[in-house]
Structure formats: C-alpha cells, structure tokens
C-alpha cells in the first residue's frame, strides 16, 4: 500500500532522473505512477517517455534531479555536464555509491553554481525502488536537506541523516562490506554442507532459526540454491564497492581480510564474464551441480600471471585433458586495472579447476619424489 504523500510535497513537480540502470529505471517508473512528470537521460539512449538529449536539457525542465550513475567517474562527468545549466533553483541528489572524496568533489561542482547538493546513498533492491521503499542515508547542509526531503520521501520508507557530504558514502560502503561478506560466507558454508553430502535445504532451514540470519540471507539463499543469479545488485557494482572499501583501508593502514576475500571472489566472477549477474554468483566458485564438478567452467586462455612451475603444470594439464577447449571469458586486462592497486587473488586459480583427479595424483607424486 502506498504511503500518503508528504504535505510538503511540491505540486506539479518535474523530476529529472539520470541513469536508467536497475534502480534508476525503477524509480522513474514509480515516480510516474505517483503522478510526477519525469524526464530522463541516460548515456545510451532508451525508448522511454520524456527522454531528453543531454543533462543540460534535463536541467532546463527540472529543478530536482536524481542521479543514479554507477561509479566515481560517471558521477564526476554528470555533474560537470549539468554544471553550466545549474542555478540556485536546482537541487541535485547524488545516489551513487562512490568514494567519500568523489562525493565531496561532486558537491563542490554543484554548489559553486549556487545549486543545492544532497548526498542520498540508498539501500534496497529493484523491488524496493519499484515500491518506493528505499532507505536513504543522506548528507548535506540543512538548507539542502529541507528542500530535498519531499523528493526523497516520494521513493523511500526511511531517511537517515548521517552528516556532512561524504559521510553517508562511507556508511553505505561499510554496510555493503557486511552484505558482500555475508554472501561470501554463505557460499563457502553451502560448499561445506554439500561436501558432507547433506541436503542444502537443511542449511537454509538451520539458518532461518540462527541468530546470524538476515534480510540479505532471506532474499539470497533460496535463489542461490536455484542457481538463479538474475541481477538485483550486480557483481560489477559490488566489486566496485569492495574496491572503494579496500582503497580507504589502504589509506588508513587497515587490514580488512574479509573484505579482501569478498573482493577477490567478485573479481574472479568478473574474469569469467559474469559481471552483470547478481553478486551472489560468487557461489559458482564453491558449489557445483551434483555429479558435474568444476570442469564446466571455461578455461582462461592466457592467465594474468604465471610462474615457470605453473607453466609446467598448465602444459601437463593440456596433455592430460585434450578435449577441454580454452576460451576467452570476459577477462579483464589485470587486477591492477580494476582495483587501482595490487590485488591478492591468484588469477590463475580458475585454470587449474578442470584438472582430473588422476592427473593431480600423478603431479603430487612427481613433486614428492623430487622429479621436475
């Protein structure tokens, strides 16, 4: 049931939406259903109502503009494109999960034009956006929040004030660390349960009465058992958030082991070409269909790094398994290009997965006997 509109809600308000990904598209549809005039822009054109030619054109129609772009660079580019058309009548809502410094930089661009800036990171998936039940973590000045609150109320069930611009971004990244770590742990737990020959459903039942059960697990575990990785929050976006967390950690000399593990497994899924899947796809690393093993995964044709010993292993594996054809699987150039720093993941790990048990025994025998 829809909540009544706030008494302070502006009448006949035009709202601009930039970025028509999963959430932006859902929010635009929800606002239209509530009777708002919604104008939209996306970097790739979409056949949707009121699609305009540029962010500047959008600013000409709308005083309130909600920005749902994916990363730091996209946010910076968007506010730069908007800036020439911004006036004191505009309020810009930045909903991206980005580094706190990037959010502050975007606010600076907007505020230099006299417009107001509201940092409004959100939690909630596609369904929550469609129902207008997002939760916003917000930051900004009192004036900006007072002006922007009615717009946020139109698509949320709760608004939590965090502090000055940048602080809400830090909170959002921190909450996503817990989310990613929880699903990573669940994937590993399911692998252990399967290795013991137990029904996976028993684990789900046990978790439902466990103190660590959460809304995330309630939503993801059934889909993980079905191998349903339809995106609600993609691998590539969760990976980006874990990269931000890791970069913040490095700058403060923090050792975030769980976050690093979650980041590395998300990166592996990106390398396999699963970046647009739901982030729960990390399950693929650990859980296989009964009787199949891991040989179903494509091999990487050219591993990112390879020592001399690993080259020997790869050559022997090729001789042992002639029917496995290598193929490219959306492999990125290097972990450094994604992370901005040297990651800890062994990028060659997937290539070893298809080795047959007999070959592994033979290889171990050679090493134990000193034969090379």
N, C-alpha and C positions, 0 to 999 in steps of 0.2 A: 504494500500500500504506500502510495506517495505521501510524503510529509507535506503539510501546508507550507506554502511559500512564505518566506520571511516578510514581515510587514515593511521592512526597509528595502525590499527588492525593487530595483528600478523598473519603472514601467516602460514597455516598448523598447527594451534594451537590445541593441545589436551586440552580439558577442562574436569575436573572431577566434578561430581555432587554427593553430599552426601545427602541422604534424598529424597525419592520419594513419598512424600505426594502430595497434590493437586498442590502446586506451583512448587516443585522440579521436578515433573514429567512433568509439562507443560513447564518449562524452558528447560529441557533436550530435549524435542521434538522440541522446537523452535530452539535451537542451531543446532540440526541435520539438520533441514530444511534450515538453513543458510550455511550449508556446513562444520561445525566444526566436528571434531572427538570427540565424547562424551563418556566418561567412567563413569560408575555409581556404587554406592554402597548404600545399604540400610540395616538396621538391620535385616529385614525379606527379604529373597531373592525374587527377582522378575524375571519373564521370559522376560527380555528386552535385547536389544543388548548391548554388552560390559559390562556386569555385572561382577564385579571383586570380589575377595574373602575377601578383607579387605581394610580399609582405607589406610594402608601402601602400599598395592599393587597399589591402585589408585595413590598414590604419586609417584610411580615408573614410571607411564605412563604420568602423567600430571604435568606441572609446575603451572597451575592455577586450584584451587579447590574451588568450590562454595558449601557452607554448608547450607542446608535447613532443619535443625532439629528443633524439636518442643519446647524445653524448656532449662532451665539453665543446668540441669544435663546432658541432651543429648549433649549439646554443649561442656561442660567440658570433657565428655568421648570421644567425637570425636576428639578434638584437642590432647588429651593425646594419643589416638591411632595413630594419624598422626605423633606425635612429633618425634618419633625415625627415621622416614624416611625424615623429612624435611631438606632442605638445603637452602643456600642463593638464589637459583634459584626459589624457590616457592613463590607464592602469595596465601594467604588464604583469602577468602571472607566469612565473617560470616553474614548470612542473618536472623538469628533467632531474634525474639522479646524476649529479656531477660532483667534481671535487669542490670543496668549500671555496677555494680561491677562484675557481671558474665562476661560481655563482656570484661572488662579490664583484668580479670584473664585469659581469653582465649587468649587475645592478648599477655600477658606475656609469656605463654607457647610457642606460635609460635615464638615470637621474640627472645627468648633465644636460639633458634636453628638457628638464623641468617636469617630466612624467614621473609617476609613482611605480615602484617595483615591489612585488610581493613574491617572496620565495615560498613556494607551495608544493613541496615534495609530498607524494601521496603513497599510501599503502592500500592495496586492494587490486583485484584482478579484473579481467574483462567483464565478468558478471556484475561486480560491484559498480564498475563505471556505467554499465548499461542501466542499472537500477538507481544511479545517483547516490550510492552508498560508500563512496571512497572516504578514507580518513586522511586529512591533510595535516602535515607537520609544517608550520608556517613560520616565516621570519620576515622582519622588515620594521619600518617605522610605524608609530601609532596611527599617523595620518593615512599611510598606505593601507594598513590593515582595516581601518574603519571604512575606507572607501571600497575596498575589495571584498570584504566579508560577505555581502549579499550574493556576489557571484559565486564564491566558493560554497556557500550554503546550498546553492541550487544543485550541486552534484555530490554532496557529502552527507555523511551521517555524524561526523565529528570533526572539529577543527581544533588542533592543539598548538598553542603558541609556544615556540621554542626560545626565540631570542633574536638578536640582530641577524642580518643576512649572512648566510654561511653556516650558521649553527644547525639549522634544520637539515641541511645536506649531510652534515656529519652524523646526525641522529639516524637519518634514512640509511646511510651506508652501514652504520652499526647494526641496525635491525636486519638488513639484508645479509650481513655476515652470519647472524644466527639462523636465518632461513636457509641459506646455502649449506651451512654446516649440518643442519638438521637433516636435510635430504641426503647429503653425502653419507652421514652416519646410518640413515635408514637403508640406503643402497648396500652398504657393507654388511649391515645386520641381516638383510634378506639373503645375501650371498652365503653367510654363515649358516643360516637356517636351511637353505637348500643343500649345502654341502653335508649337512647332517641327515638329509633325507626326510626332513619334516615338511608338512604342508605349509606353504607360505601363508595361507589364510589364518593359520594358528598364530602366527606372529602378529598379524593385524588385529586379531581378537585380543591378544595379550596386551598390545599397545593401547587399545581403547580403554583399558582399566588401569593403565600405568600413569604415574604422576607426570611423566615427561610427554604425554600425548598433547598435541597442539592442533590448532586450526589448520596449520600447514599440512601436518601429517594426515589429518582427517580428509583433506582435499586431495592430497597427492598419492597416498598409499594405494587406494583402490585402482587408480589409473596406472600406477607403476606395475601392479600385478597383471594388468591387462596389456602392458607394454604400449599404453596409449600416451604418446608424447605430443599430442596436439598442443600448440603453444598458448599458454596463458601468460607466461613470463619466459622469454626465450633464453637459450644457452648464451647467445652472444651478449645479451644485455646483463645477465647475471655475471658473466665473465668480466664485463666492463666494470661492474660494481666491485667485484673482488680485486680487480687491478687497482682501483682507486683506494680501497682499504689497504692494500699492500704498499702502495706508494706513500700513503700517510704514515703507515707503520715504519717504513724505512726512514722517513724524515724525522721520526721521534725515537729511533733505535728500539722499536718494539719487535718482539719475535712472536708473530701470530701464526702458530703452527697449524691450527685447524683451518684458518682462512687460506693459508698457502696450499693445503691439501685440496680444499674445495676448488680453489682457482686452477690448480694443475689438472684436475679431472675435467673441469669445464673446458679448459684449453684443449685437452685431448679430444673431446667431442667436437670442438671446432675443427680440429685437424681431420677428423673423419667426415667432415661435411655436414654435421648436424647442428650448425649454429642457429637455425631457425626453429628447431624443436624446443619443446619445453625443457627447462633446466633440469627437470627430473630425469632426463635422458642419460644422466651420469650412471644410471642403473645398468646401461648396456655394458659397462666395463666389468661388472660383477656378476650379472645374472644372465644365464642363458636358458633357452628353451630346453626342456628335458630331452636328453639324447643327442643334442646338437654340438655342444662345445662352442669354442670361440672361433673356429675356422671360417664361420660365416662372415666375419669382418673383412673388409678389403685390406690388402697389404698396401703399405706406403712404398711407392716406387723408389724414391730417393730419401732416405732418412735424413733428418736435420743434422745429426751428429753421429759419428761412427768411429770407434777406435779400431785399431788393427785386429784385436781379438774379436770384436763384434763383426768385422768384415768376414772373418773366417767362419763364424757361426752362421752368418747370412748365406754364404756360399754353400755350406754344407746343407743348410735348410732347403735351398733351392734344388740341390741334387736329390734330397730325400722326398720333396713334395713337388714333383714336376707339374701336377695338374692345377696348382694354385696360380692364377694369373694376377700379377701386380697391376694396380690401377691408381690413378690419382683420386683423392677423396676430399677435395676442397682444402688441401693442405696450405697453411699459411707459410710465408717465407721463413720465419723464425720466431721462436718465443719472444725474442727481444722486440720484434716489430709490434707484437701485441701488447706486451707488458710494459715496455719502456725501461726494463731492467732485466737482468739475467734471471730467468725463472729456474726452479729447481726440478722440474719434471724431466724424466728421462724420455725424450721424444722418440726414441727407437723402440719403446716398450711394445706398441701395437704390432710391430713387425715380427716379434718373437711369438705372438699368441698362437699362430697356426701350427707350430711345431708338433709333430706327433710324439706320443709318449715313448715309443721305441727309440726315436732319434735322440730324445733328451737323455735317456739312459745311456745310450752309446756315447754321447758327448761327455756326460759326467764321468763315465768310465775312463775316457781318454785323459781328462784333466786329473783324475785321482791317481792315474798311473804315471803322470808326468809327461805323457805324449802330447805333442802340439802339432 
